[in-house]
Amino acid sequence: MWAACVRGLEHDAWAPWTAIAARVRGDADVFVRCERELVRSIGHDGSVRGPYGPEIPRTAATVEGLEPFRTAEARAAAALACDFLARCQLDEVGEPLHAGSIDGAFPLTPDGDELRIDATAHALLALLAWQRSTLTP
């Protein structure tokens, strides 16, 4: 499985889950290779673009893949991406989306109204990873 993940980088170098696996496996070469592409994928507005434009889950997964934010480039990119995520979190939504039950959620895109638990979960994981990194000396 690991060999397939590494081979996959030749076709699509944006691979946050391969970066996470490389970190856990202690494969510094693959992690650095993934990190470069993850940093590059974060745009000037902090988002990572997908087929539908800026995407919150894709941005969050990128931050997750960049953890532990070892390089200055990774830290700067993650900070920019986390700012984007924070701007996208829903805090007040009127009817018909039932505001009381979705405060704090994240849509799939900044202008979207489709909510999925995986988008919110990945955004939360990314923001918590970033928060932990800023608390560690």
ABEGO torsion letter per residue (X at the ends): XAAAAAAAAAABABBAAAAAAAAAAGBAAAAAAAAAAAAAABBAAGBBBBAAEBBAAAAAAAAAAAOAGABAAAAAAAAAAAAAAAAABBABBBOAAGAAAABGBBBABAABABBBAAAAAAAAAAAAAAAAAAABX
